[in-house]
Amino acid sequence: MRAIRVAPLALLGAGALTLLAPSAAFAAPDGASSTFNPTITPSVIAPGGRVTLGAGGCTGETTVSSGIFDTTTIPSGSTTATATVDSDARRGAVYAVTFTCGSTGTSRNVNLTITGGATSSPTPTPTPTTVPTASSTALVPGGVRGGLGGSSGTTDTVEVAAGGALVVAAASGALYFARRRHADRRH
């Protein structure tokens, strides 16, 4: 009989943990965004052209390197920088551009295609792929990009702390009422 009375409290506590735990999973340890999404605009360019390099989701300094332009640094607090493609870049070639986020250590590659003529308008940047490291495996290019679909933006330390406080409050309340009910039954 006692198990039936405690079950709703246990379910309430489990529900609170289930709803609030994902926010802690998406928080980066240093408060940085967990979604590093580098971009190159335009993604198709003529030799000698200028590209805009974006470091969306990286709160620290981002280093961008490739064989077709000088290594460029996107400073902390800024989201873009520009680079000039070498005039002797091979026409029709696709070059990998490596973005390394300094605050998280995450590296991603984005492709840059060289054409024979100038592009008239910016083209969408292809989906970046993860650079394989000793502790990770590379994603297959062209695969399905899953996730929460934008329902979870950046998560900061305050939100994680507030979620943790709510979980502790729910668990404490459940324990208090369970003990109180148990004490009332003894008399």
NUMAR-197232 format. One record per residue (C-alpha): residue in one letter; x, y, z. Coordinates in steps of 0.25 Angstrom, whole numbers, plus 2048, in hexadecimal, padded with zeros to 3 digits. Layout:
aXYZ ...
% end
This chain:
m800800800 r80B80A804 a8128087F6 i80580D7EF r80681A7F7 v81481C7F4 a8148197E5 p80E8267E1 l81982E7E8 a8238257E2 l81D8287D4 l81D8377D7 g82B8377DA a82F82E7CE g8278377C5 a82E8437CA l83C83D7C8 t8388397BA l8338467B6 l83F84E7BC a84B8457B9 p84C8487AA s84F8577AD a85C8527B5 a8608497AA f8608547A0 a86885E7A9 a87785F7A6 p88085F7B2 d88586D7B0 g8788737AC a87B87379D s87086E793 s870860790 t86D862782 f87986677A n87486976B p87F86F762 t87B876755 i88287B748 t87B885740 p87B884734 s87E875734 v881876725 i88C880721 a895884716 p8A4884718 g8A889171F g89A893725 r897897733 v88F88E73C t88889174A l88B886754 g88188575F a88387E76D g87587C772 g87487677F c882878784 t88488278F g89388178F e89E884784 t89C87C777 t8A887876E v8A5876760 s8AF86F757 s8AF86A748 g8B986873D i8B3873735 f8B487F73E d8BC88374A t8B887E758 t8AE88875D t8AA88A76C i89B88E770 p89D89677D s895892789 g88989B789 s88889C77A t880892771 t887895764 a89489875C t89889974E a8A3892746 t8A8893738 v8A988672F d8B6884729 s8B688971A d8BD87C716 a8B287371C r8AE868713 r8A186A70B g89786070D a89D85A71A v896859727 y89F85C733 a89D859742 v89D86574C t89F86175A f899869765 t89E867774 c89686D77F g8A087078A s896870796 t891862793 g89D85C78B t893858780 s897857772 r88E857766 n891856757 v88985E74C n88B85D73D l88E869734 t88D867725 i89586F71B t88F87370E g89487A702 g88B886703 a88688F70E t87A88B715 s86E895714 s868892722 p86C88A72E t86887C72E p86487373A t87086D742 p86F85E742 t86D85674F p87A856757 t88084875B t887845767 v896843766 p89A83576B t8A3836778 a8A882B781 s89B82C78A s89182D77F t88D828771 a889830765 l87B832760 v87882D752 p876839749 g86883A744 g86183374F v855837756 r857842760 g84F83E76D g84D84677A l84384E781 g840856775 g84386477B s83A862787 s846863790 g84F86F78D t85B873796 t85B86E7A4 d8628767AF t8678737BD v85B87B7C3 e8518727BC v8588657C0 a85986A7CE a84A86E7CE g8468607C8 g84E8597D3 a8488617DE l83A85D7D9 v83E84F7D9 v8438507E7 a8368577EB a82D84C7E5 a8358417EC s8358487F9 g82684B7F9 a82483C7F5 l82C837801 y82684180A f81883D807 a81B82E807 r82282F815 r81683881A r80C82E815 h81482281B a815829829 d80682C829 r80381D827 r80B819833 h80382183D 
% end
